[in-house]
């Protein structure tokens, strides 16, 4: 088609040199001016292993001294996203498969980032949040009360988390590329119930009438889309406790949120993401969840035999256990999960929100002696809290409950991911400050319409704290809802630190069991200086809080901040603003209830450290942060969080040495798969090896266990590792102080496993009495799966 004469005249009028100059300027602008890009943001994703010591270390969460790690259910990860405006501000959000963030971890991560990147990443724009699994190694927090059951500080736990966070941020930084972000939200109705409904009912009826449920059912998800690669990740926030795994579990696990993240990342890999979005129908989603048929990758190089023949069975029988053999080192890399060259992996995080009173044990609470429902107000059975437990949807199988609750979050996330259409637009911003919550002045309204100044208190825990919850009851004669205390336990308390009159009055009606804020020996028992932070990405606002807000407490904080942001006359925000609360972020300070819930003194109220006005203090200070954000002003602070690393005491003994019986090598099989075995899908297969303490080498980003499959060329190919839902690594000693130990590899054969010949392989590291650590491996007898 010929151009109109006027256009021909204009073009000809420029002359050839001018045309080339214009073309050159267009190319320069396209390549050098990212502000003209169709994508408003630069986006980077990263993840790294933070599994930690799988033996001897007390698990963080239930404060059960007998809950000691002895294996791996599946591995723990740190996952991060970075969002930046081209030539503008940037923010980092890290989600940990850990019980909570730690102030000391945050301090040391920021020091490492400063050494790498200068002032690019700092306390203002980096947030580190925990999913609240109660099945990860403890000992990585710096305050005494949180490391009593772990026998003090555990450097291995601490180091692996600090290193993993650093590495996932480095990976995200290196992956930064132009991209878009979308937000979506929807209700998930069957993944959480209120475990303290009697306290919730003490909130004003008028306020409760605004909400359909007594827990938040809404999941908010953001979807990251690379301009070239398509979707590269998603993060979502939803409130439910990481307590599907019980207080007696000893296998390291990310619980329901860690499971959901694993399922979604495997789903993405199955569907070729990153590359392009894979639309999944409801029928497809249901097919992802048959018994053990959870989404995962299966090596495409392994063909599916048409049938299991006698020749195949005979082939399996020809492969006996290899016997243990020494390895030259521990450099086993990621053997299975795809690391596509030049393409970022898909990163999916299921973040925690206001989960303080939300339990994943959705079937209700029952007495384990009678099977009857527990007492409503005190969660007791004939006056005893130890007998009252919540039941998960897979009861009595905690692994199945974990799978189901993780699965429900995963399915909702996939649905929101595929239907996300609202694009996030607007500036990237952040604001942060430190506050002394032990003596913070708070303005609260009076009944006459005036204002009254009150104060928060030094930290203290009430008697009901020791009662535990229906997710993990405490011991002795403590009970929830106790506003009086007990003379015997007051006597015991006074041996440690009797609270003064002012503290008793400040904390009332909480009867103080442990006056942790005023206990300073051998160093601080509880935090006083806490960080609060707001991260903004367009119309998404993330409130980073250092504790566990209850449902109504979280609602009040979100509404208060939203009112500040939307009432500003600058036009920065409108009513289409998404405010999410990221719990357990940057440090940990236990619970935050409403004033009315605090009065009831269930577990959450007894664990609200800074007294009845704690929530009012948070609301007041977050309103200041929000006002500063819309005014583009800094928030001054006179405080800095303490670094107590040099004061830490570590009482957990190291590994002395490992040994085997005479004539036995590390990696030899102790109990093998039966000869000529044929197993059907859904069956459980196991083998036990002579092993050594997993603390000798954490196998970070590696594995202690593999399931290998024989391919058509008679090569053994790894197909499942200890990051897979179906394969469990269980470690044990014959006695507490024995230098001998065993590793059991237990595989529940998935429904989508390829038929053929398989075997187990175990990796470990042994420590001699003298000399350096030695690495070893061994394999089991082969077996057939049909």
Secondary structure by P-SEA (a helix, b strand, c coil): ccccaaaaaaaaaacaaaaaaaaaaaaaaaccccccccccbbbbbccccccccccccccccccccccccccccccccccbbbbbcccbbbbbbbbbcccbbbaaaaaaaaaaaaaccccccccccbbbbbccccccccccccccccccccccccaaaaaaaaaaaaaaaaaaaaacccbbbbbbbbbbccccccccaaaaaaccaaaaaacccccccbbbbbbbbbccccccbbbbbbbbbccccccccccccccaaaaaaaaaaaaaaaaccccbbbbbcaaaaaaacccccccccccccbbbbccccaaaaaaaaacccccbbbbccccccccccccccccccbbbbbcccccccccccccbbbbccccccccccccccccccccbbbbccccccaaaaaaaaaaaaaaaaaaaaaacccccccccccccccccccbbbbbbbccccbbbbbbbccbbbcccccccccccccccccccccccccaaaaaaaaacccccaaaaaaacccccccccccccccccccccbbbbbbbbcccbbbbbbcccccaaaaaaaaaaaaaaaaacccccccccbbbbbbccccccccccccaaaaaaccccccccccccaaaaaaaaaaaaaaaaaaacbbbbbcbbbbbcccccccccccccccccccccccccccccccccccccccccccccccccccccccccccccccbbbbccccbbbbccccccccbbbbbbbcccccccbbbbbbbcccccccccccbbbbbbccccccccccccccccbbbbcc
